[in-house]
């Protein structure tokens, strides 16, 4: 469970950095960087949703065991 929490923290940090990167690159006209940051952000959001599903399944299994 500790690895999943650490992974979630890394995903959150990556999203924060990528959102800042999107604003910076859009302001400076670097649209290739903006597009790349948006795609990577979408992929990280996908991974966060997948991680959330795994954690909820893990919690359900633990509750059924008790």
PyMOL Python script that loads the backbone (N, CA, C, O; Angstrom):
from pymol import cmd

cmd.read_pdbstr("""\
ATOM      1  N   UNK A   1       0.823  -1.185   0.000  1.00  0.00           N
ATOM      2  CA  UNK A   1       0.000   0.000   0.000  1.00  0.00           C
ATOM      3  C   UNK A   1       0.875   1.259   0.000  1.00  0.00           C
ATOM      4  O   UNK A   1       0.493   2.287  -0.559  1.00  0.00           O
ATOM      5  N   UNK A   2       2.022   1.171   0.616  1.00  0.00           N
ATOM      6  CA  UNK A   2       2.924   2.314   0.666  1.00  0.00           C
ATOM      7  C   UNK A   2       3.419   2.718  -0.721  1.00  0.00           C
ATOM      8  O   UNK A   2       3.588   3.903  -1.010  1.00  0.00           O
ATOM      9  N   UNK A   3       3.652   1.702  -1.589  1.00  0.00           N
ATOM     10  CA  UNK A   3       4.100   2.003  -2.945  1.00  0.00           C
ATOM     11  C   UNK A   3       3.017   2.750  -3.721  1.00  0.00           C
ATOM     12  O   UNK A   3       3.316   3.638  -4.520  1.00  0.00           O
ATOM     13  N   UNK A   4       1.775   2.388  -3.484  1.00  0.00           N
ATOM     14  CA  UNK A   4       0.678   3.034  -4.202  1.00  0.00           C
ATOM     15  C   UNK A   4       0.501   4.487  -3.744  1.00  0.00           C
ATOM     16  O   UNK A   4       0.188   5.361  -4.552  1.00  0.00           O
ATOM     17  N   UNK A   5       0.697   4.735  -2.469  1.00  0.00           N
ATOM     18  CA  UNK A   5       0.621   6.108  -1.964  1.00  0.00           C
ATOM     19  C   UNK A   5       1.755   6.941  -2.549  1.00  0.00           C
ATOM     20  O   UNK A   5       1.541   8.076  -2.975  1.00  0.00           O
ATOM     21  N   UNK A   6       2.956   6.381  -2.570  1.00  0.00           N
ATOM     22  CA  UNK A   6       4.109   7.074  -3.145  1.00  0.00           C
ATOM     23  C   UNK A   6       3.887   7.361  -4.628  1.00  0.00           C
ATOM     24  O   UNK A   6       4.226   8.439  -5.116  1.00  0.00           O
ATOM     25  N   UNK A   7       3.313   6.389  -5.340  1.00  0.00           N
ATOM     26  CA  UNK A   7       3.026   6.562  -6.755  1.00  0.00           C
ATOM     27  C   UNK A   7       2.005   7.677  -6.976  1.00  0.00           C
ATOM     28  O   UNK A   7       2.130   8.464  -7.915  1.00  0.00           O
ATOM     29  N   UNK A   8       1.005   7.740  -6.117  1.00  0.00           N
ATOM     30  CA  UNK A   8      -0.002   8.789  -6.219  1.00  0.00           C
ATOM     31  C   UNK A   8       0.628  10.164  -5.977  1.00  0.00           C
ATOM     32  O   UNK A   8       0.284  11.129  -6.658  1.00  0.00           O
ATOM     33  N   UNK A   9       1.534  10.257  -5.024  1.00  0.00           N
ATOM     34  CA  UNK A   9       2.221  11.522  -4.763  1.00  0.00           C
ATOM     35  C   UNK A   9       3.054  11.930  -5.981  1.00  0.00           C
ATOM     36  O   UNK A   9       3.064  13.103  -6.355  1.00  0.00           O
ATOM     37  N   UNK A  10       3.741  10.989  -6.593  1.00  0.00           N
ATOM     38  CA  UNK A  10       4.525  11.298  -7.794  1.00  0.00           C
ATOM     39  C   UNK A  10       3.635  11.755  -8.945  1.00  0.00           C
ATOM     40  O   UNK A  10       3.982  12.685  -9.672  1.00  0.00           O
ATOM     41  N   UNK A  11       2.487  11.100  -9.107  1.00  0.00           N
ATOM     42  CA  UNK A  11       1.546  11.517 -10.151  1.00  0.00           C
ATOM     43  C   UNK A  11       1.065  12.940  -9.903  1.00  0.00           C
ATOM     44  O   UNK A  11       0.972  13.735 -10.838  1.00  0.00           O
ATOM     45  N   UNK A  12       0.759  13.266  -8.654  1.00  0.00           N
ATOM     46  CA  UNK A  12       0.296  14.620  -8.336  1.00  0.00           C
ATOM     47  C   UNK A  12       1.373  15.658  -8.623  1.00  0.00           C
ATOM     48  O   UNK A  12       1.086  16.710  -9.195  1.00  0.00           O
ATOM     49  N   UNK A  13       2.613  15.369  -8.230  1.00  0.00           N
ATOM     50  CA  UNK A  13       3.714  16.300  -8.507  1.00  0.00           C
ATOM     51  C   UNK A  13       3.918  16.483 -10.007  1.00  0.00           C
ATOM     52  O   UNK A  13       4.140  17.599 -10.479  1.00  0.00           O
ATOM     53  N   UNK A  14       3.844  15.390 -10.746  1.00  0.00           N
ATOM     54  CA  UNK A  14       4.014  15.476 -12.196  1.00  0.00           C
ATOM     55  C   UNK A  14       2.909  16.315 -12.822  1.00  0.00           C
ATOM     56  O   UNK A  14       3.171  17.107 -13.728  1.00  0.00           O
ATOM     57  N   UNK A  15       1.680  16.151 -12.350  1.00  0.00           N
ATOM     58  CA  UNK A  15       0.581  16.947 -12.889  1.00  0.00           C
ATOM     59  C   UNK A  15       0.753  18.430 -12.593  1.00  0.00           C
ATOM     60  O   UNK A  15       0.481  19.272 -13.449  1.00  0.00           O
ATOM     61  N   UNK A  16       1.198  18.750 -11.396  1.00  0.00           N
ATOM     62  CA  UNK A  16       1.422  20.151 -11.041  1.00  0.00           C
ATOM     63  C   UNK A  16       2.489  20.761 -11.943  1.00  0.00           C
ATOM     64  O   UNK A  16       2.316  21.864 -12.463  1.00  0.00           O
ATOM     65  N   UNK A  17       3.584  20.043 -12.125  1.00  0.00           N
ATOM     66  CA  UNK A  17       4.671  20.543 -12.968  1.00  0.00           C
ATOM     67  C   UNK A  17       4.212  20.678 -14.422  1.00  0.00           C
ATOM     68  O   UNK A  17       4.557  21.650 -15.094  1.00  0.00           O
ATOM     69  N   UNK A  18       3.439  19.713 -14.904  1.00  0.00           N
ATOM     70  CA  UNK A  18       2.981  19.775 -16.288  1.00  0.00           C
ATOM     71  C   UNK A  18       1.979  20.904 -16.519  1.00  0.00           C
ATOM     72  O   UNK A  18       1.993  21.532 -17.577  1.00  0.00           O
ATOM     73  N   UNK A  19       1.114  21.169 -15.544  1.00  0.00           N
ATOM     74  CA  UNK A  19       0.179  22.280 -15.689  1.00  0.00           C
ATOM     75  C   UNK A  19       0.940  23.599 -15.741  1.00  0.00           C
ATOM     76  O   UNK A  19       0.616  24.473 -16.546  1.00  0.00           O
ATOM     77  N   UNK A  20       1.945  23.747 -14.894  1.00  0.00           N
ATOM     78  CA  UNK A  20       2.780  24.949 -14.953  1.00  0.00           C
ATOM     79  C   UNK A  20       3.500  25.052 -16.293  1.00  0.00           C
ATOM     80  O   UNK A  20       3.641  26.141 -16.850  1.00  0.00           O
ATOM     81  N   UNK A  21       3.950  23.925 -16.799  1.00  0.00           N
ATOM     82  CA  UNK A  21       4.636  23.899 -18.089  1.00  0.00           C
ATOM     83  C   UNK A  21       3.689  24.294 -19.221  1.00  0.00           C
ATOM     84  O   UNK A  21       4.088  24.988 -20.156  1.00  0.00           O
ATOM     85  N   UNK A  22       2.437  23.851 -19.133  1.00  0.00           N
ATOM     86  CA  UNK A  22       1.455  24.221 -20.157  1.00  0.00           C
ATOM     87  C   UNK A  22       1.244  25.728 -20.168  1.00  0.00           C
ATOM     88  O   UNK A  22       1.238  26.342 -21.234  1.00  0.00           O
ATOM     89  N   UNK A  23       1.071  26.332 -18.994  1.00  0.00           N
ATOM     90  CA  UNK A  23       0.855  27.776 -18.935  1.00  0.00           C
ATOM     91  C   UNK A  23       2.078  28.545 -19.428  1.00  0.00           C
ATOM     92  O   UNK A  23       1.947  29.519 -20.170  1.00  0.00           O
ATOM     93  N   UNK A  24       3.261  28.108 -19.015  1.00  0.00           N
ATOM     94  CA  UNK A  24       4.482  28.793 -19.431  1.00  0.00           C
ATOM     95  C   UNK A  24       4.680  28.699 -20.938  1.00  0.00           C
ATOM     96  O   UNK A  24       4.972  29.698 -21.596  1.00  0.00           O
ATOM     97  N   UNK A  25       4.520  27.499 -21.481  1.00  0.00           N
ATOM     98  CA  UNK A  25       4.778  27.320 -22.908  1.00  0.00           C
ATOM     99  C   UNK A  25       3.706  27.982 -23.769  1.00  0.00           C
ATOM    100  O   UNK A  25       4.016  28.471 -24.855  1.00  0.00           O
ATOM    101  N   UNK A  26       2.463  28.009 -23.317  1.00  0.00           N
ATOM    102  CA  UNK A  26       1.416  28.684 -24.088  1.00  0.00           C
ATOM    103  C   UNK A  26       1.645  30.193 -24.083  1.00  0.00           C
ATOM    104  O   UNK A  26       1.410  30.871 -25.083  1.00  0.00           O
ATOM    105  N   UNK A  27       2.102  30.707 -22.949  1.00  0.00           N
ATOM    106  CA  UNK A  27       2.370  32.151 -22.854  1.00  0.00           C
ATOM    107  C   UNK A  27       3.518  32.560 -23.774  1.00  0.00           C
ATOM    108  O   UNK A  27       3.486  33.634 -24.375  1.00  0.00           O
ATOM    109  N   UNK A  28       4.528  31.701 -23.882  1.00  0.00           N
ATOM    110  CA  UNK A  28       5.691  32.028 -24.697  1.00  0.00           C
ATOM    111  C   UNK A  28       5.566  31.575 -26.155  1.00  0.00           C
ATOM    112  O   UNK A  28       6.485  31.783 -26.948  1.00  0.00           O
ATOM    113  N   UNK A  29       4.449  30.965 -26.506  1.00  0.00           N
ATOM    114  CA  UNK A  29       4.236  30.555 -27.889  1.00  0.00           C
ATOM    115  C   UNK A  29       4.908  29.261 -28.278  1.00  0.00           C
ATOM    116  O   UNK A  29       5.062  28.989 -29.469  1.00  0.00           O
ATOM    117  N   UNK A  30       5.306  28.468 -27.338  1.00  0.00           N
ATOM    118  CA  UNK A  30       5.932  27.174 -27.607  1.00  0.00           C
ATOM    119  C   UNK A  30       4.834  26.099 -27.654  1.00  0.00           C
ATOM    120  O   UNK A  30       4.631  25.358 -26.692  1.00  0.00           O
ATOM    121  N   UNK A  31       4.139  26.035 -28.784  1.00  0.00           N
ATOM    122  CA  UNK A  31       2.953  25.186 -28.856  1.00  0.00           C
ATOM    123  C   UNK A  31       3.278  23.700 -28.927  1.00  0.00           C
ATOM    124  O   UNK A  31       2.435  22.881 -28.561  1.00  0.00           O
ATOM    125  N   UNK A  32       4.444  23.331 -29.375  1.00  0.00           N
ATOM    126  CA  UNK A  32       4.829  21.922 -29.385  1.00  0.00           C
ATOM    127  C   UNK A  32       4.995  21.408 -27.951  1.00  0.00           C
ATOM    128  O   UNK A  32       4.584  20.293 -27.630  1.00  0.00           O
ATOM    129  N   UNK A  33       5.589  22.220 -27.112  1.00  0.00           N
ATOM    130  CA  UNK A  33       5.748  21.852 -25.706  1.00  0.00           C
ATOM    131  C   UNK A  33       4.381  21.808 -25.025  1.00  0.00           C
ATOM    132  O   UNK A  33       4.127  20.939 -24.191  1.00  0.00           O
ATOM    133  N   UNK A  34       3.506  22.740 -25.382  1.00  0.00           N
ATOM    134  CA  UNK A  34       2.162  22.749 -24.817  1.00  0.00           C
ATOM    135  C   UNK A  34       1.423  21.466 -25.178  1.00  0.00           C
ATOM    136  O   UNK A  34       0.811  20.834 -24.318  1.00  0.00           O
ATOM    137  N   UNK A  35       1.480  21.090 -26.428  1.00  0.00           N
ATOM    138  CA  UNK A  35       0.796  19.886 -26.883  1.00  0.00           C
ATOM    139  C   UNK A  35       1.360  18.635 -26.212  1.00  0.00           C
ATOM    140  O   UNK A  35       0.603  17.758 -25.796  1.00  0.00           O
ATOM    141  N   UNK A  36       2.665  18.553 -26.109  1.00  0.00           N
ATOM    142  CA  UNK A  36       3.282  17.410 -25.437  1.00  0.00           C
ATOM    143  C   UNK A  36       2.902  17.332 -23.970  1.00  0.00           C
ATOM    144  O   UNK A  36       2.639  16.251 -23.443  1.00  0.00           O
ATOM    145  N   UNK A  37       2.876  18.479 -23.317  1.00  0.00           N
ATOM    146  CA  UNK A  37       2.509  18.510 -21.903  1.00  0.00           C
ATOM    147  C   UNK A  37       1.061  18.092 -21.689  1.00  0.00           C
ATOM    148  O   UNK A  37       0.739  17.416 -20.712  1.00  0.00           O
ATOM    149  N   UNK A  38       0.201  18.494 -22.598  1.00  0.00           N
ATOM    150  CA  UNK A  38      -1.209  18.116 -22.481  1.00  0.00           C
ATOM    151  C   UNK A  38      -1.373  16.609 -22.658  1.00  0.00           C
ATOM    152  O   UNK A  38      -2.127  15.984 -21.914  1.00  0.00           O
ATOM    153  N   UNK A  39      -0.688  16.023 -23.621  1.00  0.00           N
ATOM    154  CA  UNK A  39      -0.788  14.581 -23.834  1.00  0.00           C
ATOM    155  C   UNK A  39      -0.223  13.801 -22.642  1.00  0.00           C
ATOM    156  O   UNK A  39      -0.811  12.808 -22.214  1.00  0.00           O
ATOM    157  N   UNK A  40       0.895  14.243 -22.119  1.00  0.00           N
ATOM    158  CA  UNK A  40       1.479  13.561 -20.959  1.00  0.00           C
ATOM    159  C   UNK A  40       0.572  13.715 -19.743  1.00  0.00           C
ATOM    160  O   UNK A  40       0.427  12.780 -18.955  1.00  0.00           O
ATOM    161  N   UNK A  41      -0.038  14.886 -19.586  1.00  0.00           N
ATOM    162  CA  UNK A  41      -0.975  15.089 -18.476  1.00  0.00           C
ATOM    163  C   UNK A  41      -2.168  14.154 -18.596  1.00  0.00           C
ATOM    164  O   UNK A  41      -2.610  13.580 -17.601  1.00  0.00           O
ATOM    165  N   UNK A  42      -2.689  13.998 -19.795  1.00  0.00           N
ATOM    166  CA  UNK A  42      -3.817  13.083 -20.005  1.00  0.00           C
ATOM    167  C   UNK A  42      -3.426  11.656 -19.662  1.00  0.00           C
ATOM    168  O   UNK A  42      -4.217  10.923 -19.068  1.00  0.00           O
ATOM    169  N   UNK A  43      -2.214  11.253 -20.029  1.00  0.00           N
ATOM    170  CA  UNK A  43      -1.752   9.894 -19.712  1.00  0.00           C
ATOM    171  C   UNK A  43      -1.599   9.707 -18.205  1.00  0.00           C
ATOM    172  O   UNK A  43      -1.937   8.645 -17.683  1.00  0.00           O
ATOM    173  N   UNK A  44      -1.100  10.708 -17.506  1.00  0.00           N
ATOM    174  CA  UNK A  44      -0.941  10.606 -16.056  1.00  0.00           C
ATOM    175  C   UNK A  44      -2.305  10.557 -15.375  1.00  0.00           C
ATOM    176  O   UNK A  44      -2.478   9.842 -14.388  1.00  0.00           O
ATOM    177  N   UNK A  45      -3.267  11.307 -15.888  1.00  0.00           N
ATOM    178  CA  UNK A  45      -4.623  11.235 -15.331  1.00  0.00           C
ATOM    179  C   UNK A  45      -5.195   9.843 -15.536  1.00  0.00           C
ATOM    180  O   UNK A  45      -5.859   9.311 -14.647  1.00  0.00           O
ATOM    181  N   UNK A  46      -4.943   9.240 -16.707  1.00  0.00           N
ATOM    182  CA  UNK A  46      -5.369   7.864 -16.956  1.00  0.00           C
ATOM    183  C   UNK A  46      -4.737   6.908 -15.941  1.00  0.00           C
ATOM    184  O   UNK A  46      -5.414   6.025 -15.415  1.00  0.00           O
ATOM    185  N   UNK A  47      -3.453   7.082 -15.670  1.00  0.00           N
ATOM    186  CA  UNK A  47      -2.774   6.223 -14.707  1.00  0.00           C
ATOM    187  C   UNK A  47      -3.316   6.418 -13.290  1.00  0.00           C
ATOM    188  O   UNK A  47      -3.417   5.462 -12.522  1.00  0.00           O
ATOM    189  N   UNK A  48      -3.668   7.667 -12.946  1.00  0.00           N
ATOM    190  CA  UNK A  48      -4.246   7.938 -11.623  1.00  0.00           C
ATOM    191  C   UNK A  48      -5.604   7.258 -11.472  1.00  0.00           C
ATOM    192  O   UNK A  48      -5.911   6.729 -10.404  1.00  0.00           O
ATOM    193  N   UNK A  49      -6.410   7.264 -12.512  1.00  0.00           N
ATOM    194  CA  UNK A  49      -7.711   6.591 -12.455  1.00  0.00           C
ATOM    195  C   UNK A  49      -7.515   5.088 -12.298  1.00  0.00           C
ATOM    196  O   UNK A  49      -8.220   4.443 -11.521  1.00  0.00           O
ATOM    197  N   UNK A  50      -6.568   4.538 -13.026  1.00  0.00           N
ATOM    198  CA  UNK A  50      -6.269   3.107 -12.922  1.00  0.00           C
ATOM    199  C   UNK A  50      -5.778   2.759 -11.513  1.00  0.00           C
ATOM    200  O   UNK A  50      -6.168   1.733 -10.956  1.00  0.00           O
ATOM    201  N   UNK A  51      -4.935   3.602 -10.945  1.00  0.00           N
ATOM    202  CA  UNK A  51      -4.431   3.382  -9.588  1.00  0.00           C
ATOM    203  C   UNK A  51      -5.565   3.446  -8.573  1.00  0.00           C
ATOM    204  O   UNK A  51      -5.598   2.655  -7.630  1.00  0.00           O
ATOM    205  N   UNK A  52      -6.487   4.375  -8.755  1.00  0.00           N
ATOM    206  CA  UNK A  52      -7.626   4.496  -7.841  1.00  0.00           C
ATOM    207  C   UNK A  52      -8.485   3.244  -7.880  1.00  0.00           C
ATOM    208  O   UNK A  52      -8.949   2.780  -6.838  1.00  0.00           O
ATOM    209  N   UNK A  53      -8.704   2.691  -9.067  1.00  0.00           N
ATOM    210  CA  UNK A  53      -9.481   1.461  -9.187  1.00  0.00           C
ATOM    211  C   UNK A  53      -8.777   0.301  -8.485  1.00  0.00           C
ATOM    212  O   UNK A  53      -9.422  -0.507  -7.816  1.00  0.00           O
ATOM    213  N   UNK A  54      -7.459   0.220  -8.636  1.00  0.00           N
ATOM    214  CA  UNK A  54      -6.702  -0.844  -7.971  1.00  0.00           C
ATOM    215  C   UNK A  54      -6.804  -0.734  -6.456  1.00  0.00           C
ATOM    216  O   UNK A  54      -6.952  -1.740  -5.763  1.00  0.00           O
ATOM    217  N   UNK A  55      -6.726   0.491  -5.945  1.00  0.00           N
ATOM    218  CA  UNK A  55      -6.783   0.698  -4.495  1.00  0.00           C
ATOM    219  C   UNK A  55      -8.172   0.358  -3.966  1.00  0.00           C
ATOM    220  O   UNK A  55      -8.292  -0.252  -2.903  1.00  0.00           O
ATOM    221  N   UNK A  56      -9.228   0.745  -4.694  1.00  0.00           N
ATOM    222  CA  UNK A  56     -10.575   0.416  -4.222  1.00  0.00           C
ATOM    223  C   UNK A  56     -10.813  -1.086  -4.232  1.00  0.00           C
ATOM    224  O   UNK A  56     -11.468  -1.608  -3.330  1.00  0.00           O
ATOM    225  N   UNK A  57     -10.292  -1.797  -5.239  1.00  0.00           N
ATOM    226  CA  UNK A  57     -10.405  -3.255  -5.258  1.00  0.00           C
ATOM    227  C   UNK A  57      -9.632  -3.875  -4.103  1.00  0.00           C
ATOM    228  O   UNK A  57     -10.104  -4.830  -3.487  1.00  0.00           O
ATOM    229  N   UNK A  58      -8.468  -3.351  -3.806  1.00  0.00           N
ATOM    230  CA  UNK A  58      -7.663  -3.851  -2.696  1.00  0.00           C
ATOM    231  C   UNK A  58      -8.388  -3.647  -1.371  1.00  0.00           C
ATOM    232  O   UNK A  58      -8.377  -4.530  -0.514  1.00  0.00           O
ATOM    233  N   UNK A  59      -9.012  -2.497  -1.202  1.00  0.00           N
ATOM    234  CA  UNK A  59      -9.751  -2.218   0.029  1.00  0.00           C
ATOM    235  C   UNK A  59     -10.962  -3.142   0.147  1.00  0.00           C
ATOM    236  O   UNK A  59     -11.259  -3.633   1.236  1.00  0.00           O
ATOM    237  N   UNK A  60     -11.658  -3.382  -0.956  1.00  0.00           N
ATOM    238  CA  UNK A  60     -12.810  -4.293  -0.932  1.00  0.00           C
ATOM    239  C   UNK A  60     -12.377  -5.703  -0.554  1.00  0.00           C
ATOM    240  O   UNK A  60     -13.063  -6.370   0.220  1.00  0.00           O
ATOM    241  N   UNK A  61     -11.249  -6.168  -1.087  1.00  0.00           N
ATOM    242  CA  UNK A  61     -10.748  -7.492  -0.753  1.00  0.00           C
ATOM    243  C   UNK A  61     -10.401  -7.589   0.719  1.00  0.00           C
ATOM    244  O   UNK A  61     -10.688  -8.601   1.358  1.00  0.00           O
ATOM    245  N   UNK A  62      -9.789  -6.551   1.263  1.00  0.00           N
ATOM    246  CA  UNK A  62      -9.442  -6.558   2.690  1.00  0.00           C
ATOM    247  C   UNK A  62     -10.684  -6.554   3.555  1.00  0.00           C
ATOM    248  O   UNK A  62     -10.719  -7.217   4.591  1.00  0.00           O
ATOM    249  N   UNK A  63     -11.714  -5.809   3.143  1.00  0.00           N
ATOM    250  CA  UNK A  63     -12.950  -5.755   3.933  1.00  0.00           C
ATOM    251  C   UNK A  63     -13.705  -7.073   3.882  1.00  0.00           C
ATOM    252  O   UNK A  63     -14.329  -7.461   4.871  1.00  0.00           O
ATOM    253  N   UNK A  64     -13.663  -7.772   2.747  1.00  0.00           N
ATOM    254  CA  UNK A  64     -14.331  -9.071   2.638  1.00  0.00           C
ATOM    255  C   UNK A  64     -13.589 -10.155   3.412  1.00  0.00           C
ATOM    256  O   UNK A  64     -14.192 -11.144   3.830  1.00  0.00           O
ATOM    257  N   UNK A  65     -12.306  -9.977   3.599  1.00  0.00           N
ATOM    258  CA  UNK A  65     -11.487 -10.951   4.320  1.00  0.00           C
ATOM    259  C   UNK A  65     -11.808 -10.930   5.813  1.00  0.00           C
ATOM    260  O   UNK A  65     -11.759 -11.964   6.480  1.00  0.00           O
ATOM    261  N   UNK A  66     -12.132  -9.760   6.324  1.00  0.00           N
ATOM    262  CA  UNK A  66     -12.365  -9.604   7.767  1.00  0.00           C
ATOM    263  C   UNK A  66     -13.682 -10.148   8.179  1.00  0.00           C
ATOM    264  O   UNK A  66     -14.030 -10.095   9.358  1.00  0.00           O
TER     265      UNK A  66
END
""", "prot")
cmd.dss("prot")
cmd.show_as("cartoon", "prot")
cmd.util.cbc("prot")
cmd.orient("prot")
